[in-house]
Amino acid sequence: MELYWILLFSSVCPLAWGQGVYAPANAQIVHSGAACNVKDDNISERIYTIKEGDMLVLQCIVKGHPRPQVRWTKTAGSASDKFQETSIYNETLRIEGIQRVQGGRYYCKADNGVGVAAIKSIRVDVQYLDTPVLTVHQTISDVRGSYYQEKTVFLRCTVNSNPPARFIWKRGNMLIEQSKDNGVDIYEPLYTQGETKVLKIKNLRPKDFSDYTCQVSVRNVCNIEDKSVTFRLTNATTPPMIRLSVNDTVVVDPGQDLQMSCDITAGFPAPTVTWVRYPGPLPLSALVRGPTLILRAVTPADAGFYNCTAVNNVGNPARKNVNVIVRTMANLTFQITPDSNKDSETIQMGRDLKLSCHVDATPQDKVNYTWFKNGAPVYNSDSLILLRSDPDMAPGTSSLEIVDMKFRDVATYSCVANFPGSKVPELRVDVNISQNSVSPPVLSVPAGAQVVSVREGANAELVCLVVDGKPRPPVLWSRVEKDLLMPGGKTMVETPDGRLRLRNVSRDMTGIYRCQTAPYNGLNIKRREAQVQVNVQYPPILDPVFADVRSRNQQTVTLRCAVLRANPPRLTDIRWFRNGGLMRMAMAMPMPDLKETPELKFKLEPGQNGTYECRVSSSVGTSTCTFNVSARPYNAEFYYDTPNPVRIQKGNNYSYNLQWTQKDPEATDRIIGYWLNVRKNTQNLLWKQIDLRGKEPEKGVLLSHTISDLRIPLSYEVRLAPITTFSTADFVSRIIQYSEPYTYPRPSDHVCGFEDERICGFSQDRSDDFDWTRQNHLTQNPKRSPNTGPETDRSGTKEGYYMYTEASRPRVQGDKARLLSPLFNVTSVRGPKASGRVPYCVSFYYHMKGKHIGTLNVLLRTKSIASVDTQVWTKSGPQGPGWRKAFIDFSPVGPFQVVFEGIRGPGYEGDIAIDDVSITIGKCKQENTVASAVLIGGSDSLPLASWLTFALSCFLSLLHR
């Protein structure tokens, strides 16, 4: 009885997530692009090598139910690239013409909302080889007190490549070898960008004047061919020198043509001249003719720094910069500042007065201001003082100070701004100065305009008027809250008439707006301020917007529509509708109190399925809660991770094991079965209907049905729908395709001695820390760790192989290495009478010699909805100098693998080895056993208490559900 309980709960525990669902697992990335090489590094991560310009194709294969959503992300390259999340199963990432900056680590993340998401990574290594760049540098030094000069030439060859390039130097067609020519040195300099090799030619000889070739190679990886560059060295070789035809700074008028030449004064070979601009590219109207750059009809957008560079790969490039400034002038403003020492806001005789004038111009310091009084030029005098640049004002502001104002100073003053000698039109502003023509402004918000209520999405106008004052300044608008910007994204907006127009008002525009007089185009005094509040009204916000409600017939259904917020908060009407028609039982019910939640209760009858709407209204608009109420069961959800669903039948036919789960089967009336429809996936043929009544779902159970007599190699469309006594759910469909069924290896009496490189179908686990190593006496490292590991295989021959775990560095204590057997199927045979399951035997030899021996575990990995590992045998610590044999009896519940797990001990003398592994059907026939184990009971078995603890945890999990 105890054994029955253990088996029962160990079989259902993998489904303890919920209704037949499990988290994504076994994520795997496969490739189908133009890969040069795919290998694994020391940390179990795949490295995908590809040539720049080829297509990268990565496919993320992941298991999980319901179907996981796949997302790709990238790091460890240039800027992190993120790809759009998608719901396509086995999502494929495709990059055409991959570039070097797109190399890095790519992550495939699969998530279905159950448990922990599955993540797998692959490192993409983009291979490339650029054309090398060869530059020449020369030095002249005095030797022995200037008795003669030594001329040394350095040929520097630089290339960008991955992997690092190999360099070959040639003089003419002859290979240059440093060991055979004392006149040259070949070395790699420090602190260089890219791969660099320098050929140093010491004290030039006549034969050194020749053609030099730098050839680079990446040894044909990804079929990348070698590349080279050649330079002719002569006694006339000199670096470039240039001279500009214009000054370093050039100021031009808009519409004017500009020509700049970069004349070459020295350099051999003949330098090449290029022009660039910063910031941005050259203007579209720019014309480059050799060393000359021509700009046609320049505009302010053409301003910037232009760089001329001459290069002949000798010495350093020659560079010159030109700053091009295009004259502009706009927005001429004035200010009237009464005597600031007297805190005056009006013009008074006998006091000082300042008139200021400012224009926005480029270049600002080249603007010329001229003042006029009643049309006559103003010159400095005792009563009139001209300031070319007023230190109390913004830079570039000119002022005219009137000292001790008299009646003779009452006049019209004019400020004219221009660029001397420029065709840019001058700007002029006139200011009438008298006691009657200048008065402080008065700012006012019209009655009823202090609060502006507007519906979301409509337009609004905020009004703040200067009702008195001369001259009347413009009005500036801003938000009272400092962190909030105006709707256009600016901190302040100017309106000439004080009217701020808001378009397409949104909820975030709610708040207080400040209006104030501008300090220019009027009196420069304390600003007048006022405020306008904007109240954005919107319909009620409800929860839920949509809900799918399932219930059994004749049960009471309660629908609630919560009002989260509304502006205005007062509700005017609440109405309930069914299938678009007003429900008489819930006619107009005014509900001014926002705290109450609209609610509808009714007993669900067969004819009351449908769409229910709760429409909540205010003076602004109406919002709706929608409920889909139904006694129909939820749709079935296909399970796509069925292991080996295809079986071959007689007559060129096959069968398919279709599996699915049922979401919340107890939410509606009892599901009595399913309708299953099948047809060929070719044309709109008639459906073949299969009656699956009697197949009732259970919570957390995977359902299945084998569809037989399918023709090889055709694919079929299947539809499935659950049925109750009263209704049928919607059909869900999928395509099933024929594929060659996986042939499970059959356990036999064959003993695996790991003599073949394929190691009998065993494989390394990718989720561990390091790998098992295949070795024999002849391939042992002569410097291997002493006092640990076997000298030969189990048979004692030097040629015989075995598998072992290497405990030396970089391994650390606790590191694990797992070796997986092939996957074995157990469905084709029956166990002994009344047992229900087939017994199996695993026998093997193990070697655990050394003072730092860790642990050797044998795990049984059972394949079902999710893989489950169960420890069935273990040994720890030194076990003597020889090979010892172990037997393990077990009876798996499904397809299984045997896992050998080696765990590194505290030091390097801890190598663990195995050999001669056998997996057979039937109980073990133990002969002089050193160790044995069975799944329940036995000398080396796991304690029964451990199994009971495991079963109890599963049982409590089910009760919690």
PyMOL commands that set and color helices and strands:
alter all, ss='L'
color gray80, all
select helices_A, chain A and resi 2-15+100-102+178-180+206-208+221-223+300-302+340-342+364-366+407-409+507-509+584-586+606-608+759-761+777-779+944-960
alter helices_A, ss='H'
color red, helices_A
select strands_A, chain A and resi 22-31+35-40+46-51+56-65+69-75+92-95+104-111+118-129+133-143+148-159+161-162+166-171+174-175+184-187+195-201+211-217+227-232+238-244+249-252+258-268+272-278+286-289+292-295+304-311+318-326+328-338+353-362+368-373+376-377+384-387+397-402+411-418+427-433+439-444+451-455+460-463+465-470+475-479+493-495+499-502+511-517+522-523+529-543+546-550+556-560+562-567+571-578+581-582+599-603+610-618+622-630+636-639+646-649+653-662+671-680+688-691+703-711+716-724+732-736+763-764+773-775+802-805+816-820+840-848+855-862+868-876+884-890+896-903+912-921+931-934
alter strands_A, ss='S'
color yellow, strands_A
deselect
rebuild
show_as cartoon
